[in-house]
Amino acid sequence: MLPGDRYNNNLSESCYLVNAQALGKGTHRVYIARQDDRPVAAILEATAPDGYSGAIQLLVGVDFTGTVLGTRVTEHHDTPGLGDKIELRLSDWITHFSGKTIATGNDAHWAVKKDGGDFDQFTGATITPRAVVNAVKRAGLYAQTLPAQLPQLSACGE
């Protein structure tokens, strides 16, 4: 999710709990990557609530300039053979977020091609890819606000 040369802290010891609408309902974990104690990136738990067969759980790695470093689906209930291509074991589609930068909330590139954006949808399955693209976009935008919030966030173990 995050290149090892980008940080030198133990991510499990830099876990925070956030309740942010941008990441979906409820509390999500955020792991802050630091290089020599300076926050440089995060791995965020996020939820795409609007997948074809319900919520899709994601991990999104993003640096604080808005560049996505990696994305993985951790849970979904989508149709086998259609929307399940969001899984890395079935398709490389989820890897196409890596290296893409999220500048603003109204960036038209951050949509599926059917909606005028840069990301492919699947034949017969547009809803799930659209939901994932939107969730990654929201998580990336939210991540850019994290450095200023860190002093107020609760650690996972508290």
N, C-alpha and C positions, 0 to 999 in steps of 0.2 A: 504493500500500500504506500509506504514512504521509503524512498531510497535511503539506505543505511548511512550514507555519507552526509545526509542532510541534517542529522541530529546525533547527539551523543548522551542523551539522558535515557533513563528507563521509562518507557511510556506507561507501564502499569503503575508507576509511582507518580504519574502526572495526570491523573484521571479526575475529571470534574463532572458534576451533575448539573444539567441545564434543563430548564423548562422553557423551550422556545418554540413558538408556533411555526417558525421556518423549518424546524426539524420534524414536525408532526406532533400529535397529541401526546401528552405525558412527559415523563422525565427521560432524558437521553444522556448517555455517557459521551464525553468528549475527552480525547487523549491529546495532550499538548506536547509536541516535539520541540525540544530546545537544542540549540547549538551554543555551548558554553553559557548556559543559563538564560539565553535570549530566545523567546518564543519565535519559532520560524514556521511552524505548520501544525496541523491538527488532523486527527482522525475522528470523524463525527459519526455517531449512530444517527440514522435518519429514517423516516417512514414516508413512503409514497402511499397515501391513503386511498388513492383512486386507481389502483390496478384493476384489470378486468375481473379478476376473481378475488378482490379484496386487497388489503394492505400488503405492501412489499417492504421488507426491512433491508436496509442498506448500511454499508460502511463507506464513507467518503473521505478520502485523504486529500487535503488541499493546503497549499501554502497561503500565507497571509496577504499575498498579492492577488489571490483569486485563481491561481492556476491549479487545476485538478491534477493530483499525483497518482490517484488510483481510486477505483470504485469496485465494490463487490456486493452482490446480493447475498444476504444471510438467511432470508426466509421469504417464501412466496407460496401462493396456492394457485398458480396460473395453469392454464390448459397444457397438458403434455403435447409436445409437437407444434405448439403455436407460441404462446407467450413465454414458455419456459426457456426460450433462447436467451433470456437475460442472464442465465447461469453460465459461468465461465466454462464449466465442463461440457456444455453443449454448443457454445458459440463464443467467438471472440468479441461479440458486439459490445459487451460491457467495458472492454479495454479502450474503446474509441473516445472515452472521456479524458483519458490521460493526456496531459499537455495542453488541454484546452483551457482558456482563461475566461472567467466570468467577470465582466466589467460592470454591468448595470442590470437591474431587474428587467429592463425592457429590451435586452439584447436579442434580436430576432434570430440570431444564429443558434440560440439555445432552444431549439424546438425540433420535432421530427420533420423530415423532408416534406411530408404531406401538408404540414402547417407552414412551410416556407423556411424551415431551419436546416441545419447541417447533419442531423442524425437520422440514420436509416430507421425505418419501422420494419416490421416483419410482414410478409405476405399473409393477409388474413388476420393480422393482429397489430393494430395501431395503438390501442388504448394503453396497454402495458408499457411499451416503449415511451409513449408520451408521458406517462406517470413517472417513470424513472428519470427521464430527462429533466422534468420539472423539479423533482425532489433533489437531484444532484445540483441543479442550478440554485435552488433555495439554500441548500446546505453550504454551497460555495460562497454565496453572498453573506450568509450568516457568519461563516468562518472569518471573514474579513473584519468583523466587529469584535472578535474574541480577545485580541490583545488588550484592549481597553477594559474589558469586563473581568479579566482574570482575578484582580484583587477581591472582587465581590462574589466569585463563584465558590460553591461548596465542593470540597474534595469528596471523592467517591467513598472513602472510608469514614467520613464524619457522620 
